[in-house]
Amino acid sequence: MTLSKTAVVDRDKCKGHGRCFMTAPEVFDCDDDGFAVVIGTADDDKAVATLERATANCPEQAITVVPAES
């Protein structure tokens, strides 16, 4: 059984490259200034793997994967 995961974005590190919301649009979006915001959770193995890939591709390492709250 997969535990749902989500993310936390460090707004001080985020530079708005957009790799996260292009890779995992079910978890990330961008605000009006182009910076990442978390909008959802990854609820199955494939979605969690996509979230982890998006996190790994952040050039500033501004994203942390965390368990989603129930």
N, C-alpha and C positions, 0 to 999 in steps of 0.2 A: 504494500500500500504506500502510495506517495503522499508525503506531507506537503501541503500547499506552502508555497513560498512567495514572497514578494520582495521588494527592494526598498532601500533608503538611498536617496541621492544627496550627496554633500554639495549644497548649493554654492559654497565657497570655491570648490574645485571644478565644478561643471563649467565647461566652456562652450556648450551648445553644438558640439559636432553632430549630434543626431544619430550616432550609431546605435544607441540603445533603442530608440523608438522606431528606427528602421528595421532592427533585428527582432524586437519583441513588442509589437504594437499592442498586444493584449495587456501588457504590463505598463508600458511607458507611452507618454505623449509629450508634446512640447507646449510650453506656455507662450504667451504673446511675444516674449522676448527671445524665443527659440531655445530655452533651456529645458532640460528634462524634468518631467513630473511623473510620479507614480500614479497610475489610474486603476490598477488591478492586481490580480494574483496569478500565479502559475499553479494549476491544479492537477496536472497529470505529468507523467515522466517526460513526455515530449516537450511540454511547455516549460517545465523546470530546466531541462537541458538548454532550451532556447534562451531562457532568462540568464542562465549561467554563461552562455556564449556571449550574450549582449554585455554582461558585466565584465567579462574578460577582455572585450574589445574596446572598453572605455579608455581612451588615451590618458586621461587624468586620474584613472582609478577612483572615480568619484562615486561609484555605486557599490553598495554592500547588499548581499542577499541575506534575507532574514526569514524566519518562519512567519507565515501569515497567521494573524490572529483569527480565532474561530468566532 
